[in-house]
């Protein structure tokens, strides 16, 4: 092709206009019928204009046919071959695209666009050798910066990291002020397992662009990957110095602080996000969960309420909100929260179990049993099965509960858990001697049954009998379950029962010694459980024995606010009213 013809093709590419617009009468409107665009006698430039029109409308098959008609008229036009190669590549016809790209390159090897196109096609094909032939000089160095960039990407995708490293080094040495060279070098160094050098390359890139948050983010990520949480946090601080309210940076900082177990710091960062981005519910939710983990339940509840106000079907948040409300003794609101949980959600069984516990504490045993049965329908477990039997007994079906457990025991006569639950059922019916017999049988089968040990020890302590043995049983139970607040409460109650007769007999020193130990354990039990009305009443009893009636009154009132268990606390209201009258 003569030079003037090549210039003409470039003009066609640059000046391609819509075919069917007003004033293009020579081409004819589209409405004149099918086939009017095919004009064998028209020059190839006409077919190129048709091609452009179809490309604008997204009609690739018609555009391809137009180019093919142009090539039939001028097969030596590199521009046409390149355009057809581009269209074929866009249509995922890679092999044909490479054929036409090669023809275009052979016809015009100095055209940089054609060279880049063929190199990209080789890259897609993972033809390293073919791309190198296009992009490297005879001495093995890249032709130019763009060639280096294409080669680097090809090597990276092909896993040829050493070659990629050499090209990235060439880019940084050729132009130290070009940002992408340093980023390329950092990336390939990371792939080569050289993170310290990668970080150094990123620091060099920051000298080129000191306020580039993406580079800082990559640097922080590198530090996190190699376990340098403090270093990552320091980088995030640098980022915030440039952009104090950047959401992505703040959130990444919070996540890193959590990974570094700096929960207070993470809470502070999430609060900053909350203030600057009040519509970011995910961060509010994350903050709520953190506050929950830190046992700052009131603050957690406030965040959960905000989320649910905007997203009432968020089952996860509704569940934890219910837990928070229950701990705050807002049982009616907790019931509403737990009742929101969909039967298809993973927390449904747990939510129904929580509802059962609320109803049980309030003496609504039939409702509690119904919720446990719903939980079992979703996620049947042995624990729920045994809980349902206990509720059956509390609801008045003592004989049915015993018969059910005895039936299971016939199949597994050595099952200490069944023996323990039989003991509980007999205890609910105020048949303590039989209850203790089953507990002793449970211990015969399993001396490490902590629940049975605690039951026996607490039962003896309640009656003021065999306190030495009671203490030994409960201490053993605590060894087995050191963080069980209810067992710790039992130990505190043993110490209280040791103190009371001594103080009543006038042995102040010995009695106060036991009473101090009782308060220590009871307070620990209160902390471990997060609050329980029986434990609060026990602490009040201890203060009353210490002759601190106002503190005792506070604990009795606390127990009342929690919703006392009437079967376990029959005298709480009477004690409270008596103490109030005495202190008037």
Secondary structure as GFF3:
##gff-version 3
##sequence-region A 1 584
A	DSSP	alpha_helix	3	14	.	.	.	ID=ss1
A	DSSP	three_ten_helix	30	32	.	.	.	ID=ss2
A	DSSP	alpha_helix	44	57	.	.	.	ID=ss3
A	DSSP	alpha_helix	60	73	.	.	.	ID=ss4
A	DSSP	alpha_helix	78	90	.	.	.	ID=ss5
A	DSSP	alpha_helix	94	107	.	.	.	ID=ss6
A	DSSP	alpha_helix	112	125	.	.	.	ID=ss7
A	DSSP	alpha_helix	128	135	.	.	.	ID=ss8
A	DSSP	alpha_helix	145	158	.	.	.	ID=ss9
A	DSSP	alpha_helix	161	174	.	.	.	ID=ss10
A	DSSP	alpha_helix	179	191	.	.	.	ID=ss11
A	DSSP	alpha_helix	195	208	.	.	.	ID=ss12
A	DSSP	alpha_helix	213	225	.	.	.	ID=ss13
A	DSSP	alpha_helix	229	242	.	.	.	ID=ss14
A	DSSP	alpha_helix	247	259	.	.	.	ID=ss15
A	DSSP	alpha_helix	263	276	.	.	.	ID=ss16
A	DSSP	alpha_helix	281	293	.	.	.	ID=ss17
A	DSSP	alpha_helix	297	310	.	.	.	ID=ss18
A	DSSP	alpha_helix	315	327	.	.	.	ID=ss19
A	DSSP	alpha_helix	331	339	.	.	.	ID=ss20
A	DSSP	alpha_helix	348	361	.	.	.	ID=ss21
A	DSSP	alpha_helix	365	378	.	.	.	ID=ss22
A	DSSP	alpha_helix	382	394	.	.	.	ID=ss23
A	DSSP	alpha_helix	398	411	.	.	.	ID=ss24
A	DSSP	alpha_helix	416	428	.	.	.	ID=ss25
A	DSSP	alpha_helix	432	445	.	.	.	ID=ss26
A	DSSP	alpha_helix	450	463	.	.	.	ID=ss27
A	DSSP	alpha_helix	467	480	.	.	.	ID=ss28
A	DSSP	alpha_helix	485	504	.	.	.	ID=ss29
A	DSSP	alpha_helix	508	529	.	.	.	ID=ss30
A	DSSP	alpha_helix	533	545	.	.	.	ID=ss31
A	DSSP	alpha_helix	549	562	.	.	.	ID=ss32
A	DSSP	alpha_helix	572	583	.	.	.	ID=ss33
###
